């Protein structure tokens, strides 16, 4: 993703405002902590706990509630600590044919199945030590999620069991653990992906494992040449090689257009391989797509500005060309602001207050700029 951001800085003759706006957007998307949105959303809505309520013993791995237990499993899996992740599985009374499978391997296979096939909203899991009431399941069980495959449906369950420390905790139910191997055969990685993953050093960046970055970037690089050839064809379709704008149009189609198309391929590969708890927040916010689409729009605005300026020059109205730059810059700023607001909303931030503030501020700015804008449009009408 950083490579997309960095490649914008020096290409395609975009003016400085476009560059700075997009670089600022990239920096915000890369460095704003994804988890802050969820914290900000729920802090004020949680009811105050009564001091008289008896305090239940706390599990050292956070398995006191279904939400806490499964969150712990996802975090341990994302860190590659499958020894710890196995502690969240109920391994009691498994069928004999599954007892030879190492617990760490079961945890790893379950993590892959969940990353690829089910998008679990942690906020919907019960945060009550007694589980979700009135869900039609026994008191000691909660539904984790469902995987649908045609007419078949697989229900994943959490179960309340006796813990090693002497009190009740929540784990992935043994009924679900007993099906992990079969689920992995149907929804897990094939031998080719597993071989490739084993050849890449362990680790992750932005919550996405290294081998997934390598595979997705490789797919984007392979896809770029065909899209570049398509861009050359589109350049000839929308412009004439004899036109003074042809080279500008060609740069647009073999640059932003082709790169954005390749970035979408990269995004699709990452989604297909699956992502962990942190990566899901970035994918859900469409971070890569947001950067790519904003770059495409800014480049398109610059192209339209140049095309209209060329048209005005051919009509002998060169003096009006100077007015195109502030108009294009204003439109570019608007695009970046809208993109940032959409991205923040996708992350889970409550942008209603921000929009209300922008509305009041917009009225004040509009009143302040009323006379200058009248002068600008008056000058345009003269040309």
C-alpha positions, 0 to 999 in steps of 0.5 A: 500500500505504501508503494502506491502512496509513494509512486504518486509523489513524482509522476504524471505531472500532477500539480503541487496541490494535487500531490500534497493533498494525496500525500496527506491522505495517504499519511492519514490512511496509513498512520491513523490507529484503526482501533481508535474508532471502535473505542471512540464509538462505544466509550460513551454508550456503555452504562456505568457499572454498579459498584455493588455488583460482585466482581467475578474472577478474571481469566488470565487469557481474557476468556471470561466472556464470548467476546473476550475469548474470541478476541483473544483467539484472533489476536493470538492467531494474528501474532502467529502464536498458535500455542496461545491460540490453542488455549481458546479451543475446547479440546475435550472429547474429540472424535478419535480420528482428530486426536492425532492433530496437534492443537496448534495446527487446529488453531491455525486451520480455524484461523484460516477458515474464519479469515477467508469465509466469515466476517465476525463482528466482535461487537455483536458477540456477548460481553456477558460472562453468562453469554447471550440470553434468549438465543435459543441455545443452551445457557452454556453455548453461544453462536459465533457465526455461520459459514454458508456454502450453497445449501450447506450451513456450518454453525460455529459455537462458543462454549462455557467450560470449567477452566484450569484456574477453577472457574468457568471460561468460554472457549470455541466449542468442542463440537466446532473443534471436531469439524475444523479439519473438514472445514479446512479441507473445504475452505482452507488453502490449497497445497500451492498456497501453503507451500508458498506461505511456508517459503515466506518469512513469518510476520505481518504488516498492518495485520496482513501476513507477509506471504499475503502481501507478497502474493497480492503485490505479485498479482498486481505487478502481473496485472499491470502490463495488460492494463497498461496496454488497455490504457494505450488503446483507450488513449487512442480511442479518446484522443488523437496522436496528433492532438497536443493533449494526446501525451497527457491523455496517454499518461493518464491511462497508462498511469493512474488508470492502469495502476488503480486497476492493478490495485483493485486486483491486489485488493481482491487477492488480499480479500481472497486470502483472508485477513486477521482482526487488524487487517479486517478494519483496513479492508473494511475501510477500503483503504487501498481502494480509497487511495487509488480512486482518489488518485484517479479522480485527482488525475482526471480533474487535472486532465479535464483542466488541461483539456478545457484550457487547450479548448480556450486557447484555441478560441483565443481566450488565453486570459480565461485559462488562469481561472481554471487553476483555482477551480480545479484546486477547489474541486480536488480539495473537495474530492479529498475531503469527501474521501477522508470522510467516507474512509473515517465512516467506514472505520467506524467513526461517528462523523455526524458531529463533524459534518454538522460543524462543517455545515455551520462553517460552510455557511460562514465561509459561503457568506464571506466569499459571496462577493469575491465569487461574484467577481470571479464569475463576473470575470468568467462571463467577460471571457 
